[in-house]
């Protein structure tokens, strides 16, 4: 799972089968801040065969939680919005190199 909100992006990895029972690889440290504070989104990975029905089920519950094929990267649109809101600065090399 990936949660992006007010603070840093949080990735949540799950353990399955015997690894979940033993918990040897579990990391249950407390987070520095709540990732669902304020405006946030969550993306859940799923097998390609399950994406359609999970998407339908989630649409009835929340607009913040979405599903994607497990082989697709998480795209929250953050990079595009940052690019849209930034302008390139032009550097006047003559003025910059002036003694």
N, C-alpha and C positions, 0 to 999 in steps of 0.2 A: 504494500500500500504506500501511497505517497500523499502526504498532507502538506499543503502550502497555505500559510495564513499570514498573520502579522509578522512573525519572526522568520527564522530560517526554515527551509524546507525539511520535512521530517520523512524519512523512509522507514517503513516498518516491515521487517522480514519475519516470516513465520517458520516454525519448526514443525515437521510432520513425522508421523509414525514413531519409531523408537527414539528418535532425537527429541521429539516432543515429550516423551515419557521421562527420559533421563534428564533433560534440561541442561546438559553439559554445555551446549553452545548458546544458551539463552543469555541475553543481556537485558535485564529489566531495570536498568538505571533510571532514576527520575529525570525528567526533562527539565531544562532550565526555565522554560516557560510553556504555557499552554498553547499548542499549535492550532487549536480551534477557537482562539480568542479573536473576536472581531470578524472580519471578512475572511473566509477560508474555503478551500475546495479540497476534495479527496478523490483520488483515482484508484480504483481497484483493478488488479489484473485478473483475467479469466481465460480459460481455454476458448479457442475460436468458436467452438460449437455452443458455448454457453453465453457468449456475449449478448446475443439478441434478447434472450429471456431475462437475463440479469438487468440489462438496460431498461426493459419494460418494467420490471419490478421496482428498480430504483427510482424511475421517473415518477412513480406513484408516491414515493416516500420523501424524496429530497432532490433539490436542484443542485445541491453542493457536492453530492457523491455521484461519481460517474464510473463507468466501467470501460476497459480497453482490452484488446487482445494482449495476452501476456508477452507476446513478442514485440509489441509496439512500445516506444518510449513514451513517457509521461509528457504530455504537452498541455501546459496550463495557460499558454498564451502570454506568459510573463515576459519572455524574451522579445516577442513582437511588440508588446506595449512599451517596453523599455526603449526599443529601437525607434518607435514612433514618437516618443517623447524626448528624444535626444537630438541635438543638432550638432553637426560637426563644427568645431572651431577652426577658423582659418588663422594661420600663423603668418604674420608679416615677417619674413626671414630677414629683410633689410633692417627692420627695427630691432629684431631679436639679436642680431649679430653686431649691432652698433656698439662701439666702445664707450 
